[in-house]
Amino acid sequence: MRHGNNVRKFGRPTNQRSALLKSLARSLVIKGKIKTTEARAKEIRPLVEKMITRGKVASVANRRMLISALGDASTATKLIKTAENYTERNGGYLRITKMGPRKGDGAAMAVIEFV
């Protein structure tokens, strides 16, 4: 039984899974909107929302955390600039819109974007 086991593993080892989520989060920050599977979108949403909350207060510690989480200083700077748009908003920075199934394998697809 999987009681209290809420982490999606995507059939990957821990290091590959964290690299996948980091890459998806980085792409979302750079492009502003990405199309991915519904499960992946639901998994990166809390990660990116926490990063935006951190980016609203652009201290040195928060900037370093964002650089380590996103892997790039320019991406972290872009996230901080994006977070300036949400100073009056308390959470709910991302929107997940469900799409139809993928043609190849029928996986549920979704678009995740900034509100």
ABEGO torsion letter per residue (X at the ends): XABGBABBAGGBBAAAAAAAAAAAAAAAAAAGBBBBBAAAAAAAAAAAAAAAAAAABBBAAAAAAAAAAAGBAAAAAAAAAAAAAAAABBEGABBBBBBBBBAAAGBBBBBBBBX
